[in-house]
């Protein structure tokens, strides 16, 4: 659910540049391409190091309604932390049942942009949190130092990729640039996304405790039944 705020004037300028063969309305094309590259990389994946947990803000005068954070690129989890230990104790799901369900409304306005609110079917007993991806601030054409969140080479190659795709450039150099961008993005993903996660596949409860489930074999019986093997042929033992 991207929550960037594209302006009509910016989209119009790029369209005018594409429609005419000379001149251009995008005065600072490098700045435009770098900001678009940053947006492209941000929305490519919910990067682990761009995720934050923040309490939702109640909307005054609207029961069970909460505002999503400003500058949100996307969200992943809605939950409540009952004991304040930083780990979710209760989870909520989009359009689920009456107890755990909610729906998200995008109250978009052409003059102010996107404004997402979340309406719970039943008001949570504890102020709910959202685990979300924060959008990055656009670069500005100033002399003030501005750091890139993404590695410089990856950002540059992505800006070049966008320009190549919309201008239709073809050459051996273009192929090198596009292959380089793929490799840089793959390496960045391996190093920065979901690093040192627990790879054991098991079902956990809301508190992170493993849940033991019963397995059913091909005969339709539970493997955990102590009387299952009684009287069975040796071929099933």
Secondary structure, DSSP 8 states (H G I E B T S, - for coil): -------HHHHHHHHHHHH-SS--S-S-HHHHHHHHHHHHHHHHS--GGGEEEEE-EE-TTSTTEEE--TTEEEEEEEEE-SSSSSS-SEEEEET--TTTEEEEEE--BTTTB--EEEEESS--SS--EEEEEE------SSSS----SS-HHHHHHHHHHHHHHHHT--SHHHHHHHHHHHHHHHHHHHHHSSTT-------B-TTS-B-----B-TTS-BTT-TTTTTT--GGG-
